[in-house]
Amino acid sequence: MLRQLLTFLAGLALAPAIWFGAAWAADTAPQASDTAPLGVLMAAGAAGGFLVGGRIPPIGSLACGLPLLAYALWPVTAPQTVPAWIPGGPAHPEGPALPFALVLGTLLVIAALSPSRWRPNRRGRAPAPAPAPAAEPDPGPAPGPVPPPAAEPDGPAAQGADPERTTIPFSRKR
């Protein structure tokens, strides 16, 4: 339960960080002479990729994707309801981060909706150890070579039986 809560809070904290990072990078990249804006944009994508592909609960992906998608879809679906108190500039919903937020928000939400991600993860747990086999008794010293049996004077050969056949096959009585 604590793992889900921490993942949820991390997803909520990453949503504005991704939005502002993408907005700054998209606004600064055209006139920047260094690669810092691209690095920030890549870091935002890597954070989204970790939420989508990491072995963490999907609630984090949902908690990050829904605010990103809602904030990006707001000016697209109802532009007249965007309040005037939201400052213009890169962080505005209609700002330069809009395409990046639409794509990443959709990816995060769709990844969280997969039913297989909501099932408990059984792969990470080690299987229960098999019971130890019962100890076999020590058979004692290994038998040496068996000496041939001594010929009995009244054995099968003496009674007229076939000398090649000196043993009688075992048969189980029922």
N, C-alpha and C positions, 0 to 999 in steps of 0.2 A: 504494500500500500504506500509506503514511504517512497519507493522508487517511482511509482506513478505520479505522486504529488510533486516530487522534485523534477521529473521530466516535464510535467505540465507547466511548472513555474519557469523552467528553462525555455520552453517553447514560447511562453508569453513574453519573456525578456528578450528573446531573439527577434521577435517580430518587429518592434520599432528599430532595433539596431540594424536589422537587414534593410528596412525601408530607408532609414537615414543614410546608411552606408551606400546603398544603391543610388539614392538621390544625389548625394554629394559626388559620387564617382561619375554618374551620367552628366552632371552639370559641369564638372571640372575637367573631364577627360578631353574634350575637344581642344581646349587651349592649354593643357598641361604639357610640359616638356619632359616630365619624368613618368615613370610607370606606377606611381602610387595609386592613382584612381583605379587602374586596372587591377592592382593587387587587392584593393578594398572590394571591388566587384567580385573578384575571384574568392575572396574570403566569405563574402555573403553567399555565394553559390556553394562553397564548401560547407558552410553551416547548414544550408538547406539539404545538401546531399547527405550530411551526417544524420539529420533528422529522418530522412527518407530511407536510407540504406543501413543505418546503424542498428545494432541489436539492442535497441531501447524500446520502451513501450510506445505505441503509436499515438498516444495522447499528446506527446510532445510535438509531433508533426501536425496534428490537428490544431493544437493551441497556437502554433506559429502560423500555419497556413490560413486559418479562418480570418484573423485580423488583417493579414496581408491582402487576402482576396477581397474582404469586405471594404477595406480602405481604397483598394484599387478599383473595385466595381462601383463604388458610390458615385463618382462623377460620370461614369459611363451610363449607368441606369437612370439616375435622377440628378442631373447636373444643377437643376434649379434649387435643390435642397442643400447644397454645400454652403455652410454658413460663411459669412463675410469675416468672422473673427479668426478663421484659420489663415495664418499669414501666407502670402504668396511666396514663390521661390521654389527651390528644389524639393522641399518637403511637402509641398501642396499635393493633394490627391491627383491633380491634373498635371503634375510636374514631370520631370524627365524620368522618374523611377517607375512610372506607370507600366510600361511594357514589361520590365523586369519583374515587378511585383505581381502582375497578372500571371506570368508564366510560372514563377516560383510558388506563388500561392496556390495555383491550380495543382501543381505537382505535389505539394505537401498535403493538400486535402485529399486528392485521389489516392495517394499512397496510404493515408490513414484509413481509408474506407475499405481496404482489402480485408476480407474476413480472416484470412490466414494470419494476419499480424495481431489479431486480438486474441488468438488462442494462446494458452500457456506455452512457454518455450520449454520443451522437454529435452532438447538436444544438449543443453548446457549442463544438465545434471549427470553425475556419474551413475552408472547402473549399480544396483545393489550387488555386493560381492556374493559369489556362489558359495553355498555351504561347503565346508571342508569335507573331503572324503573321509569315511571311517578308516581308522588305522587297521591295517591288516596284521594279523599275528605273524610273528617271526617264524618262518618255516623250519628253522633250525639249520643244522649243517647240511650241505648238499650231499645227496647220496653218492657214493662211489660206484664203480662198475659192479654190476650184479653178476655174481658167478653163475655159470650154467647149472641147471638143476642136475642133481645126481640121477642116473638112470635107475629106475625101480625094476626089480626083477619081475614084478607082476604088473608092469605098466601096459600101455596100449600095444606096444610092439610085441610084448610077450603074449598078449591075448589074440594076436592075429590081425590087428588093425593095420591100416595103411601106415607105413613108417614115415611117409612125407607129411602126413597129417597128424601132428602130435597134440594139437589143442582142439578143444570143442568150442565153437562160437558161443558167445554170450547171448542168452535169450532171456527176456524179462517175462516173468510169469504174471498173469493178470488175475 
